[in-house]
């Protein structure tokens, strides 16, 4: 019979490990429960083939949970808690059906921590790569209010909204990106494959070449023989921007520039407002105090300018001022409608309700901004392609017309 490893706890909470022979894991669990133990883990016997094929964690990319996995887990967790199951048993069920090993391991650790008496929020906080600060504070609020299942449902809905928001932007940028990549590939092929052949023909025919043809041949020669300079320059610019963005001032400069860009800046601004309103409103509705809510919202803003404004807002609120008093000073980031609605919410005691209305409005605005961006990028790409192709065609055929004209005389 196969040998199983097990880990149990006795009535006093002491951890006991050992091995036993049995036909199946169920038989092991039954026997241990009959002895009065609480079963925490039973490991099936491993074969040599299984251990050989197992990848190390840092190589097993498929085992790393993503946002969608955490969203599904939150929704399922809310369902089983709402059904009346204890937290430990709910975690055990979700651990067994988790789709990825990374999530299984994390839930196993969370379950064991909760079994030892830790709060669920503290147990989740030990896995910051899966459960961020926002998640932990909301779960803690659910524990305090006794509405954990409702909070988990809100978390799942919030994560789905944020994912949908990012998905819209990615979808809008996918088509222009693909077109741009294809255009650059075709341009590279024309300049390095076709233009050199025409250049040889023109050399054989002789005659004076126009300036545009000389420029075209010069670009072709550069891409053929000195392409590494271009690639080196591109890599240097990208690395420089990344390093600059990692500095505090660099992040402010680049994020501020992004907000001021035509079309793109409008989309970034509306996305930031929708995200701010959703996050801040969710925290306030869940019972998190206003200072912590502003601080957590700042951490999820994703834009240095918005973070600076929220930092100032938090300081002013601590001194007794209203939120809208600070936001109204920055109409370029938070339009008057946003600060006015928050001000009304502060006067009526319904800030979270007003933030939800702002979030709904700006989510619709993001949809329109995405459509505007797509509509603007398409003609820009067509013009770009037309200029490139026109330059190449003119450079190749103008000297041919000149030579043909000379031969006809």
N, C-alpha and C positions, 0 to 999 in steps of 0.2 A: 504493500500500500504506500501511496505517496506520503511524505512528511511535510506538515504545514507548520509555519512559524506563526505565533500569535502574541498579541499584546492585550492585556486585560487590566481592569481595576477591581480591587476587592471593595467590600462595603465601607472600608475606611478611606478609600481613595488612593491606596497604594498601587503603583504600577507594577504589574507582574508580566514577565515575558517567558516564553518557552517554546517547545516544539512537541508535536504529537502526531501519531499516525491516524489517518482516517481516509474514507473513500471520497469525501468532498468537503468543501468549505462549510456547507450547511451542517454537516454532521459535527464538525469541530465547534461551530457556534452553539449548536444545541447542547453538546456535552458541557461546554464551559458555562452556559447559562444555568444549567441544572446544578452546577456547583456554587451558584450564587455570584458569579463574576459578571461585570459589565464589559462586554467585548468592544474594544476600540479598533482593533486591526487584526486581520488574518491574511497572511501572505501565502499564495499558492506556490508549489514547488516550481523552481525555474529550470528550464532545460538549457543545455549548453548552447543550442542554436539561438535561443532567445537572447541570452546574454551577449552573444557575439554580435548580433545584429543591432543591439541597442546603441543609438548614437549618444554622445555626450550632450548635456543640456545646451552648451553654448553653440553646438552645431545643429541641434534639432529645432530648426526655426518653426516648423509646423506645430510644435507643442506650446508656443508662446501665445497666450490669450490676447485677443484684440478687443476693441471697444464693443464690437457686436457681441462677443462672447460674454462680456461683463453685463451688457444690457439684457441679454437673454437670461443670464443668471439672476439678475435683480428681479425680473418679471416672474420667474419661476419661484424664487425665494418668497416674494410677496404672496404668491398663490398658496404655497404650502403653509406659510404662517397664518394666512387668513382661514385656512381649513382647520386650524386648531392644533397643528403639530408643534411640538417643542422645537426651540431653535437648534439644539444639538441634533435631534433626529432629522430635521429639515436639511441641515448641512450635510449629514451622512448620505441622505438620498441624492442631493445635488452633486455631492462629490462623486458618487458612483456613476452618474450619468453625464458628468462634465465631458465635453468633446475633446479637450486638449489636456495633455499631461501636466502642463504648467498650472492650469486652473485646478486640476485634481490635487496636486501637491499643496497649493495654497489653501484650498478648502479643508484639506486634512489637518493642516497646521492650525487653521482658525477653529475647527471643531475641537481639537485637543485643548487649545487655549481656553475656549468657552467651558469645556468640561472641568477645567481646573478652577473655575470661578471668575475668570476675566469677563469684562463686558465685551459684547460683540464688537462695538466700535473700536475698542482698544486692540482686540484681536485682528480686526481688519487693518488697523493702522500699521501693523507690522509688515504689510505688503503694499508699500506706497506705489510700486510700479503698476499695480492692478487697481488699487482703490485710492484715489487722490484725496486731497484735503476736503474738497467739497463733499465727496461721498461720505467721508468719516463724520463730518459735522452733521450731515443730514441723518445718518444712522443714529448718532448720539441723541439728536433731537427726537427721533422716533422712540428711542428707549425711554427717554425722560417722559414723553407724552403718552406712552403706551400705545402708540399708533404706528408700530414698526412696519406692518404690512402696507398701510397707506403711504408712508414715506418711501418705501421701496418701489411702490407703483409710480410715485411721482419721479423718483430717480430714473426709472426705466423710460418714462415718457419724456423726461428732459433729455436723456442721452439720445433717444430716437430723434428728437427735434434737432439737436445739435448735429447729429450725423446726417440728417436730411439737408440741413443748411449747407454743410460742407460738400455733400454730394451734388447739390445744385451747382455750386461754383465749379467743382471738378468737371461736371458734365458740360458746362458752358465752355470751359477751356480746352476740353479734349479735342473737339473738331478743329479749332484754329491751330492747336499744337501739332496735330497730325499733318494738316495741310502745310504748315511752315516747315516741318521736318522733310516732307516729300519735296517741297519747293527747293530747299537747300541742297538736297541730294541730287535733284535733277540739274540744278545750277552747277554743282561741283562736277557732275558728269560732262555737261556741255563744255565747261571751261577747261577741264583736264583731258577730255577724250576727243571732242569734236573740233574745238578751236585750233589745237596744234596741227591737225591735218589740213585745215584751211590755210593756216600760216605757211605750211610747206608749199602748198599750191601757189599761194601769192608770191612767195620767194622765187619760185621757178618762172612765174609769168613776168616778174619784174615790175617796175613802175613805182611811183610814189604812193605810199599808203596814207590815208587820212589819219588825223590825230586820234579819233575814236578807235580805229583799228589798232594803232600802236598801243593805246591804253589797254585794250582788250587782250592783246598778246602779252603785254607786261603782266597783267593780272593772272593770265593763264600760266605763264612761266613761274611766277611767284608761288602759285598753288601747287605746281608740279614739283618744283625743286626746293622750295623753302617753306613748305606747309607747316613744318615743325615750329617755325617762328609764330605763325598765326595761332596754332594750338597752344603753344607756351604762353602767348599773350592772353588768350581766353582763360586758361587755367589760372594764371596769375591774377587776373581781374576777379574771377570767381572766389579764389582763396582770400584775396584781399578784402572783398566785400563781406565774406563770412567772418573773417577775423575782426573786421571793423564793427560788424553787427553784434559781435559778442561783447564789445565794450559798452559801458553804460551810455556814454554820449553818442556812440555810433548807432546804437539801437534807436535812440531818440531822433537822430538826424534821418535815418532811413525810414522809420515808421512815419515821421512827420512828412517826408517827401512822398511816401505812398498815399497818405491821406489827401495831399494836394494835387495828385495826378488827375488829369481829366478822365472821366468815365470810370477808370479803375478806382480812383480815390472815393468816388460816390459809393461804389459797391463795398469797398472796405469799411467805410463809415457806417453804412446801413447794417452791414453784417455785425460790426462791433456793438452797435446799439441794440440789435435784436438779441445778441448773446448776453449783453449786460442786463437787459430787462428780464430775460428768462432766468438767468442765474440769481440775480438779486431778488426777484419776486419769489422764486422757489424757496430760497433760504428764509425770507421773512414769513412766508406762509407756513413753513415747517417749524417755526418757533425759535429760530436762531436769532440772537440779539443783533441789533443794527450795526454795531461796530465790527463784530466778527463777520457779519454778512458782507459789509463793504470790503473788508480785508480779503475774504475768500474770493469775492467777485473780481477784485483787482488781480488776484493770482491766476484767474482764468481768462483775463481780458485778451491777452495775446498781442497787445499793442502798447508800446512804452508811453505814448502820449495819453492814452486812456488811463493807464496805470498811474501816471503822475497826477491826473485830475482826481482820480479816486483816492489817492493818498492825501491830497489836499482836502477832499470832501470828508474823509475820516477825521482828520485833525480838527476841522471846523465843527463837525457834529459833536466831537468830544468837548468842544468849548460851548456847546449849546445852540449852535446854528442849525438851520434846516439844510437838508440835502440839496434842495433846489437852489439855495442861495449860491452855492459853489458852481453847480452845473450851468446856471444861467450866464456865468461869466465866460463860457467857452461855446459860443454858438456855432463855431466852425466844426466842433466835434459832436456836441449835443444840441441839436436844433431847438429853437424856442418851444416847439410843441412838446418835446420831451420834458424839459424843465417845468413847463406850465402844468402838465398833467401830474407830474410828481408833486408839485406844489399843492395842487387841488387834493391829491391823495393825502398829503400831510395835514391839510386843514380838516379833512373829513375822517381821518384815521383809517384810510383804505389805500395805503401806498402799494401794497402787494397787488390789489385789484387793478390799480392804474398801471402798474408795471406790466401786468399781463396784457392789458389793452395795447400798451406801447409795443410789446413784443409781437403781438398778433399783427399790428399795423406794419411794423418794419420787416416782418417775415414776408408779407405781401410785397413790400417795397423791394426787398432783395430779389424776389422773383422777377419784378419788372427791370431791376438793374441788371440782372443776369441776361435777360432778353436784349436789353439795350447794348450791353457789352458784346454779345454775340453778333448783333446786327451791325455794330460799328467795326468789329474785327474783320468780318467777311470782306467788305469792300476794300479795307486797308490791305488785306492780303492779296486781293485781286490786283490792286494798283501796284503793290510791291512786285508781284510776279510779272505784271505787264512791263514795268520799268526794266527789270532784269533781262527778260526775254527780248524786249525791244533793243536794249543796249547790245546784246550779243548778236542779234540779227543784223542790226545796222553796222556793227563792227565787221561782220563777215561779208556782207553783200555790197556795201558801198564801194570798196575797192574793185569788186568784180564788175560793177556797172561802169566804173571809170576805165578799167582795162578793156572791156568790151567796146566802149565808145571809141577808144584810141585805135583798136584793131579795125573797127568799121570805117575809119577815115583812111 
